[in-house]
Amino acid sequence: MTPKQAYLKAYNLGKRMPKLELIISKNALYSYYYARDVIKGKWELAEPTISKDAESSYLYALDVIKGKFELGEPTISQNAHYGYLYAKHVIKGKWKLVEPTISKDAPNSFYYARDVIKGRWELGEPTISKNTGYSYYYAKDAIKGRLPDFMHNQIILENDRYTKQYIEFISKNPYSLNNKI
C-alpha cells in the first residue's frame, strides 16, 4: 500500500488508522494531509519526514500547528517561494534565515519587500533590477516612488512597456517620498 492509498483509506473512514500511520509517515505531503484532515493536529511521528519538504513544512506550520515549525525551517529557508510565504503568513514579519535565498529570486524578492518588509529591501534589489516588470512593481507597490539610481537607470535602458509605465508612474507622483525633484 502506498502512502497515498493509506491516507485515503483513513480519510474516507474519518478516523486514525494506527496500522497505516507508519506507511503514511514515509511521505511528507500525505503526512501533512493526515495531520490536517484526520488527526486535526500535530503529528510528531511524521514531523521528521514533513520537515524535509519545503511545501509540506510550510503547510503544516500554517494549517496544522498554526505557528512556527522549527524543525522544517532549515528546509523552508532554502525555497524562495515557501520561505516568503512562511515569513508572511506564519512568522508575520522579517525572517533573516530566508533572506539570502529570497534575494536570488526576483518575484519573491518583490513580494517579500511589498508584503513583509512593506518598503525598500536593498538585499533583493540587484535581482529585482534584472526584471523590468518587477522593477516597475517594486517602485509602484513596495517603495511607492522612484527606484534607487542603479535600478532607475537599468529600467530606463531597457525601454520596454514597463519602462513606459514606470516613467508615467514617477511623473504622476513627483512628490512621493522616494522621488527626487
Secondary structure, 3 states (H helix, E strand, C coil): CCHHHHHHHHHHHCCCCHHHHHHHCCCHHHHHHHHHHHHCCCCHHHHHHHCCCHHHHHHHHHHHHCCCCHHHHHHHCCCHHHHHHHHHHHHCCCCHHHHHHHCCCHHHHHHHHHHHHCCCCHHHHHHHCCCHHHHHHHHHHHCCCCCCHHHHHHHHHHCCHHHHHHHHHHHHCCCCCCCCC
